[in-house]
């Protein structure tokens, strides 16, 4: 028994020591991160101080002043030269489009082009007149300006504005560091500023590398998905709904592959990421139920092909044709030019009338009435002939207009005229109105009357006589 108590005491002491070590670990991590941040700041200050000392040396300061003066001269010269170049371009109307775009880019960068020309001309002159070391800093400025100019021209090939800005500024930063020969120092500085999350060390250098690698991979995925989407859309053998489904699946696969490849290239353990993604998935499931529901509903719509681009549908008070199928919503354009973005979930859970699901044939019923004095046989014949004169009404076998007597009303004989059309996207109200106008003209020409409700008001007693009689009795 004494041994058991002793063993329990030893285990309790070990657990207490482990708990103290676990409590000390966050403190050590915070202290280490603070020390790294202080060291990072000191190294940045040291680098800036060294750069300031270099620039303040006599001949280096002169070169900085010369560079500033050359830039101001380029600004002054760019105005008249740019105006003359613009006027010259106005008379080049027969140029191809690509040549005109290149000329416009040159016009936009005329100031930078003049600065590069002036600074390199000055460098060549100074190398002939004095020691080469006295124009060294001007050569650095010239290399930077030339590199920035080349990057500005090259990034014009990138269509996306956000991606173009990322590539431009990223390339400018990297080229500047290479020209100044401070790449290793900057990498060391960025790697020195880091935080610790458990056993994982996340530095500023790692974040920069992640942004660059993921940016390149996502740009590549965007280019490949765009090319694949164009190929799929040009294939006439694939239905519109399957085209949209193929494009969406290609985008999901390519962007997902780019994301995981980027994480793998950065050395991030994907097994730990699986647990994190599971937790994020649970959170998204509760917080983004509607979004996830719309995404799943969109996939269902694409797979069962119940709705596809070009179909004419009516949902509640909305009537129009499908413009596009999105991951979250369906774009429906109405006859008045309005574009409704209907969530995919509404198309799954609500009743939708697809006027062109299996084919484009649509039957319309038009009800009207005539007087009892008109021959019903003649009215039916006139109505059918009038409907056949309307351009959009079909007259083929099986789709000819028909007219039936539906009942005898209080003041009219009631009819229904049934017509067929094959272009519901052209509108339904306008074709109804055209047929009714044709009926009106035909009935007026044939003398067929269209009755309307009439009411008779009969006065049983004359109020004036009653009033006079009452006054006489009272008098």
Phi, psi and omega in degrees: 000319178298322179294321179297317179296322180293319180293319178296321177297320179295317179296322178296319179295320179295317179297320178297321178294320178296321179294323178294322178294319179296325178289329180283336183299312177300322179297318179296320180296320179294317180296319179294318179296321178295318179296319179295322179295318177296318178296321178299315179297319179296320180291323177296316179297321179295317179296318179294322178295318179296318178296321178295320178297320180295318182289335183271359174295150190309300183291329176293321177296321176299319181293323176297316177297320178297318180298318179296318178295321178295324178294318178296323177295321177296323178296317180293320181285335184293333182290305179291321180293319178296320178294318178294320179294322179294318177296324178294323179292331182296337180264010180255050184292337182273004181289152172296162184294319182295323180292322178293323178295319177297318180295322179292323176296319177298319179296323180291329182257023185297327180293315179294322179297317179295320180296316178298317180297315182294318184289323179286328174296320178294320178299315180296320180293317181292326177294332177279332186263335185217189182293144179299330181294338181280355174240015182296314182293325175297323176297322176297314177299320179295318177297318179297314181296319179294318179296317178297322179294318179295318179297319179298321178290318184293322182287351175293343178284344180277123185285319183286129185293319180295314179296323179299317179295318180297315180294319183296308183288326176295316178294319177300315181297313182295317180295322178298316179296322179292318180294320179281353177061043179236024183297313182295320180296318180292320176299319178295320177297312181295325179287337180285334179268105186213161174235155182248124174244091186070236178270000183262132178252118181248113180255166177294328177295320178296321179294321178294316178298321179297317179297319181292311184295313180294324177297316179294316181294320179292324176296318177295319178295323178295318180295315181294318180294323176296318177296316179295322179296319178295321179294320181293318182291334179278349181278110182286344181282348181260132180293157181302319180294320178290331175297314179297318179297316179297319180295316181295317179296319179298319179295317180297314181295315184291315180291322176296317178297319178297320180296310182289326176295322177295317178295321179294321179294333179276356179082019179277133182288118183282342178292320175291329179292332180297319178294317179296317180295326176296318178294319178296322179298320178295317178296318178294326180298325179275321186274335184236047182297316182294320180296313179296321179298319178293322179295314179294319178298323177297319177294321179296317179299319180290324183284317182275353174059028179289330179225135180220161179303133181101344179292147176260121184231163170224127180230105185067237179269001183263125177229126179181192181244151182290121177271317180201156176251120179254175179290332183246335185212168176245132179268121180241124180256127181267176182293334180271011176088000178282145179243115180262133176257098185265125178301145182299328181297324179296326180287338179273318187268342182255163177280123182242131175263113178259105184287347183224039182291301180268324175207179183264005182284130179226131177258135180241139178253126179240121184255140179206175180216155177229169182287161180290343179279355181263145181288120180299325180296317178293321179298316180298316181295316180297319181296318180295316180295322179294320179294325181292343179279346180281131189301319187278350181282131181281148178230017180281170180298133181085346181232020180285152176295142177228153181226132182230149172278127183253348179165172178248110183274187181295323184227009183204160169269124187267139181230161169230128177253120182252125181234161178239142172228161179237017179222069181298337178294342178283354178107151180253321181296321182292325180287325175299314179298321180295321180290319178297321176296321177296321177296317180300312181297318181293319180292323178295321180290327182267356180077022178278130183269145175248107185288162175218154184298138178233142181233137176250133178251115182250125179268117182284326179232144178277115184297330181292317180292323179296320181294317179296318180297320180293324179292321179294320179293326180285329181284000000 
